[in-house]
Amino acid sequence: MQLTMFPGYPDLIGRKQAFVASGFGPTSSSQTVGDPLTLPGYETYIDCILEVPLDPTGTYFAQSQASFVGPRATWALFYYTAAGSKVTNGTNLSTYQFIVTGYSTGT
């Protein structure tokens, strides 16, 4: 998911950047690799995702997962229905927009 920052973000807090962004789900979901998150900007790394990304309709939510513990990990979203069941592989979520908040770091 390519994220688009909300106006006024990223906001610097010391050497970290707080962000609030949104992006659309994948055209074909994968519960194996998830939906990789990408922040705009050159060499910007996600440090953490603060809340559960939720689409405004309340139909789906996402669980964020880091590739490993440590700096410069990659992050992906795994999608679930509002009832809590995993979205099946191949589900089209491209019409659902998700709000993502977190902290990031530059190089």
Sine and cosine of phi, psi and omega as CSV:
sin_phi,cos_phi,sin_psi,cos_psi,sin_omega,cos_omega
0.00,0.00,0.86,-0.51,0.11,-0.99
-0.99,0.14,0.87,-0.49,-0.03,-1.00
-1.00,0.05,0.57,-0.82,0.10,-1.00
-0.89,-0.45,0.85,-0.53,-0.05,-1.00
-0.92,0.38,0.60,-0.80,0.15,-0.99
-0.95,0.31,0.40,-0.92,0.04,-1.00
-0.83,0.56,0.68,-0.74,0.01,-1.00
1.00,-0.01,-0.03,1.00,0.00,-1.00
-0.87,-0.49,0.48,-0.88,0.08,1.00
-0.96,0.28,0.44,-0.90,0.02,-1.00
-0.91,-0.42,0.81,-0.59,-0.05,-1.00
-0.97,0.25,0.73,-0.68,0.12,-0.99
-0.77,-0.64,0.99,-0.11,-0.12,-0.99
0.91,0.42,-0.83,-0.55,0.00,-1.00
-0.99,-0.15,0.06,1.00,0.01,-1.00
-0.98,-0.20,0.34,-0.94,0.06,-1.00
-0.88,-0.48,0.87,-0.50,0.13,-0.99
-0.99,0.12,0.63,-0.78,0.03,-1.00
-0.66,-0.75,0.50,-0.87,0.19,-0.98
-0.77,-0.63,0.83,-0.56,-0.10,-1.00
-0.58,-0.81,0.15,-0.99,0.06,-1.00
-0.64,-0.77,0.32,-0.95,0.05,-1.00
-0.25,-0.97,0.32,-0.95,-0.01,-1.00
-1.00,-0.05,0.54,-0.84,0.04,-1.00
-0.90,0.43,0.12,-0.99,-0.04,-1.00
-0.98,0.22,0.36,-0.93,0.09,-1.00
-0.96,0.27,-0.40,0.92,0.04,-1.00
-0.59,-0.81,0.97,-0.24,-0.07,-1.00
-0.95,0.32,0.45,-0.89,0.04,-1.00
-0.71,-0.71,0.86,-0.51,0.05,-1.00
-0.99,0.10,-0.03,1.00,0.03,-1.00
-1.00,0.05,-0.81,0.59,-0.04,-1.00
-0.97,-0.26,-0.23,0.97,-0.02,-1.00
0.96,0.27,-0.25,-0.97,-0.01,-1.00
-0.90,-0.44,0.98,-0.19,-0.06,-1.00
-0.86,0.52,0.70,-0.72,0.03,-1.00
-1.00,0.00,0.68,-0.74,0.03,-1.00
-0.75,-0.66,0.82,-0.57,0.06,-1.00
-1.00,-0.05,0.58,-0.82,0.09,-1.00
-0.94,0.34,0.52,-0.85,0.03,-1.00
0.91,-0.42,0.45,-0.89,-0.04,-1.00
-0.98,0.22,0.82,-0.57,0.05,-1.00
0.75,0.66,0.83,0.55,0.10,-1.00
-0.95,-0.30,0.78,-0.63,-0.07,-1.00
-0.91,-0.42,0.65,-0.76,0.04,-1.00
-0.99,0.15,0.78,-0.63,0.06,-1.00
-1.00,-0.03,-0.65,0.76,0.03,-1.00
-0.31,-0.95,0.41,-0.91,0.15,-0.99
-0.96,-0.28,0.79,-0.61,-0.17,-0.99
-1.00,0.10,-0.62,0.79,-0.08,-1.00
-0.78,-0.63,0.15,-0.99,0.05,-1.00
-0.97,0.24,0.89,-0.45,0.06,-1.00
-0.88,0.47,0.78,-0.63,-0.07,-1.00
-0.76,-0.65,0.63,-0.78,0.10,-0.99
-0.99,0.12,0.57,-0.82,-0.10,-1.00
-0.87,0.49,-0.32,0.95,0.03,-1.00
-0.98,0.18,-0.27,0.96,-0.02,-1.00
0.98,0.18,0.18,0.98,-0.02,-1.00
-0.98,0.21,-0.64,0.76,-0.06,-1.00
-0.74,-0.68,0.44,-0.90,0.19,-0.98
-0.69,-0.73,0.20,-0.98,-0.04,-1.00
-0.78,-0.63,0.53,-0.85,0.11,-0.99
-0.96,-0.28,0.81,-0.59,0.01,-1.00
-1.00,0.04,0.54,-0.84,0.00,-1.00
-0.57,-0.82,0.74,-0.67,0.06,-1.00
-1.00,0.07,0.45,-0.89,0.00,-1.00
-0.96,0.28,-0.42,0.91,0.06,-1.00
-0.25,-0.97,0.13,-0.99,0.05,-1.00
-1.00,-0.03,0.84,-0.54,0.02,-1.00
0.64,-0.77,0.08,-1.00,-0.02,-1.00
-0.93,0.37,0.50,-0.86,0.07,-1.00
0.91,0.41,0.45,0.89,0.11,-0.99
-0.94,0.35,0.45,-0.89,0.15,-0.99
-1.00,-0.06,0.44,-0.90,-0.06,-1.00
-0.84,-0.55,0.55,-0.83,0.05,-1.00
-0.66,-0.76,0.41,-0.91,0.07,-1.00
-0.96,-0.29,0.63,-0.77,0.09,-1.00
-0.87,-0.49,0.76,-0.65,-0.20,-0.98
-0.99,-0.15,0.54,-0.84,-0.01,-1.00
-0.66,-0.75,0.41,-0.91,0.11,-0.99
-0.98,0.19,0.25,-0.97,0.02,-1.00
-0.87,0.50,-0.45,0.89,0.03,-1.00
-0.97,0.23,-0.19,0.98,0.06,-1.00
0.98,-0.19,0.02,1.00,0.02,-1.00
-1.00,0.04,0.54,-0.84,0.02,-1.00
-0.89,0.45,0.62,-0.79,0.11,-0.99
-0.95,0.31,0.68,-0.73,-0.02,-1.00
-0.95,0.32,0.48,-0.87,0.05,-1.00
-0.83,0.55,0.66,-0.75,0.04,-1.00
1.00,0.00,-0.07,1.00,0.01,-1.00
-0.91,0.41,0.72,-0.69,0.01,-1.00
-1.00,0.06,0.92,-0.39,0.02,-1.00
-0.92,-0.39,0.27,0.96,-0.13,-0.99
-0.94,0.35,-0.22,0.97,0.06,-1.00
-1.00,-0.08,-0.02,1.00,0.00,-1.00
-0.97,-0.25,0.79,-0.61,0.00,-1.00
-0.98,-0.20,0.67,-0.74,-0.04,-1.00
-0.89,-0.46,0.60,-0.80,0.05,-1.00
-0.98,-0.18,0.77,-0.64,-0.07,-1.00
-0.81,-0.59,0.74,-0.67,0.06,-1.00
-0.82,-0.57,0.49,-0.87,0.01,-1.00
0.04,-1.00,-0.25,-0.97,0.05,-1.00
-0.84,-0.55,0.55,-0.83,0.03,-1.00
-0.67,-0.74,0.23,-0.97,-0.01,-1.00
-0.71,-0.71,0.55,-0.83,0.13,-0.99
-0.99,0.15,-0.29,-0.96,-0.06,-1.00
-0.89,0.46,0.00,0.00,0.00,0.00
